[in-house]
C-alpha cells in the first residue's frame, strides 16, 4: 500500500522539525543524546497544534538552563561561584552602609576660635568660653552629657550651661548665662543659626560647630583650666563619645577679687605653666613623657617662676611644690623625691622619677645650668646623674 503526501505537508513538517531542533539546542549535548529524539517528536506535535506560545518558549529555555547545570559541572560551579560572590558582596556593602549609618562622628578639634586665654573672674562670676570643632558629615546627634577634661595640676571649673551652634565662633565674654553677647552683636552675626541648648537636645552638625560653655570658678586665688571636653552623644540610638581638645593652648581662668582687670603675676605664671604642661600631653592622648623631660620641665618651670618674682634662683621647696603638683606619687610618671641645693646661685638638684614600669626608677640631675655673664641662670640642663652623686 502506498501513501501520497502533499508537497505542502512535507514543507510544513520540515519547518516544524527545524523549529523543534532549534529549541533542542538550549539543552546540553549529553541530554540531547539521551532525550533528543523524544523531545523533538513531542515538540513537533505541539508546534503543529499551537505554533506560537511565549510560555512554552520560556519553559523550554528555563528547563534547558537547569539541564545544563545538572549535566555540565563547570557551568554549575561557575554559577554557584558567581551567586556566592554576589551574596558576599551584597552582605559586605550592606555591612558598610549599616556601619556608617550608626558610626561615630569623625571630629577635628580646634577649628579656630578663642583658646589659650587668661581670664579673670570673681567667685561665682560666669564666663562664657567657646570651643570650636569640625566634622566631615552633616549628622544629626543627641548630646547627652558634657564633661570638662582636667589639665594636669589644675582645678576644673564648674559648668553651669552648654549651648551649641553649627558654625564657628570667635567671641568670648563674661556676661553670665545664658550667653548674653555685647550690645550690637547677635548670635546670628556669628553664623546662620542662633545658639541652642545642647544637653539633651538633638542638633544637626555642620562642617564647623561650636560649643559654648558657661564656667564658674568659686575659689579665690586659684587657676582653673579647660584642657578639652568629653562629649557623650547618641546617633540613631547608639551611644558614642568624642573628645574636643585645646591642644597646647588650654583656656585658663584665674579666680581673683580685684576689679582692676590687670593680670596678677601669679595668674600670668599659671598661664605659662598651663601651656607648658599641655605641651607634654594633649587632652585625650596622655602620652607619658620621658623621665628626663619630667625633670627638665619641673626645673625650668621653677626657674621661670623665680625669675618672674624677682629671684635669681628657685629654692628646693619651690621645686618640690611643683613636682608634687604636676607629677604626684599617684601618677605613673611620679617624681618620688627631689634633693639638693642651690650652690652659689646655681641649682644642683637630684630627681628620682618612676618610669613607665612601676618597679623601675631613674635618677636625673641638673648640671648647674647655663648662666649669663652677670651670673644669672638662663637655662637648666638635666643629665643622668653620675654614680658618685
Secondary structure as UniProt FT lines:
FT   HELIX           7..24
FT   TURN            25..26
FT   HELIX           29..49
FT   HELIX           54..71
FT   HELIX           73..102
FT   STRAND          107..109
FT   STRAND          118..121
FT   TURN            123..124
FT   STRAND          126..135
FT   STRAND          140..149
FT   TURN            152..153
FT   STRAND          158..165
FT   TURN            177..179
FT   TURN            183..184
FT   HELIX           187..190
FT   STRAND          196..197
FT   TURN            199..200
FT   STRAND          202..204
FT   STRAND          208..216
FT   TURN            220..221
FT   STRAND          223..226
FT   STRAND          228..235
FT   TURN            236..237
FT   STRAND          238..245
FT   TURN            247..248
FT   STRAND          251..255
FT   HELIX           265..280
FT   TURN            283..284
FT   HELIX           291..308
FT   TURN            309..310
FT   HELIX           316..326
FT   TURN            329..330
FT   TURN            332..333
FT   STRAND          335..343
FT   TURN            344..345
FT   STRAND          346..354
FT   TURN            358..359
FT   STRAND          361..366
FT   STRAND          370..371
FT   TURN            373..374
FT   STRAND          377..379
FT   STRAND          382..384
FT   TURN            387..388
//
